[in-house]
């Protein structure tokens, strides 16, 4: 709940950031270049940083803690930080001078000015990945101690860095000011906030290198599959941008829809996943396998149930939401309408994106990183022709449907693999509760859709706010009544969590 609350605040600030960028720069070659500039840094983050930094280390530290070997865990932390600073630092130098120009050409639309701008901002953003890695490792110390506040605050600081970068430098640096703000935010947020958390908990960094350290070997063993495997969870945005590069502004509009879509996903999926991992790891390391299975299934059931309800709201209110958040300045009404169309399609897969975040962490807690990464890589490769085919037949909107189908295959595969490996049984899900939520979502979503259809056709921020307010009230009322009449336990569970 704590991580979910701060994720909500972070996404609210993220909406301010997106509004500022859309208003100031619109949807054109500059914003396309800005979105493209994050692709290579994201690749470095995924391959050498990604979940491997904190996710693997949470599992290892949990084991050390259960065994009463906190001192060994502290040494392992320093060894991993120092070793990967050398490895990642070298990789970033290669990326700056040799890989970045080649990578930008993959997303080239044929506009030399856009390509040069994307390359310039890519080189600004790349060093930030070193601070993301160090912050990820440091964050795991607090997570193992069940201290989630610092993990929750660091994304807020990072997002504020982007906004301040734009406000302070846009008039004389242009859109690269956002990249400089992102770099400053990566230092202040993920790194300094989590370093302060470790210092407060009594942890110490040591200038030591030991390639034979047990913790380092375990971390590499767990992390290599995560580094080398390529899943649709990461590749989806990269694939979308690759195909959407042919028309100016399509990348920006689609990525804006993706950012709006990921707001509830971060609140219910990523926040729950981050909070659940240390608990899952603790249960599994103590051999409490039945409790582990029940905990995973309870989490997935609740996540799917909540996600279905949120899907109905996002689908029905996509147009006024995009109009309110994005329209204005250089971002036209036509831009917001197309973004709303993308958002409505993306919203249908919210339950899948959210539940896979729990399933993948169940594998990590059990120290089994290879099976999900192999399966994820295969699914990604198999999905590529689907992205191409749907784009060729239906245009850019076909990419949104391809994204949904790809995450469906990925999530179902993770669930089946957990079931087949006797880690988490599919029989443990509360299917009746999920069906109750699906029914409530259908009723509330249909009610809001009809309400917005009969509302007068007007424009303006005040009218958008009125529509969203009325829609949210109708959605909440219809959803609550439907859940109550069907005997759902979800409202009571949420209230108990909030009170506790």
Order of alpha helices (4+ residues) and beta strands (2+ residues): alpha-alpha-alpha-alpha-alpha-alpha-alpha-alpha-alpha-alpha-alpha-alpha-alpha-alpha-alpha-alpha-alpha-alpha-alpha-alpha-alpha-alpha-alpha
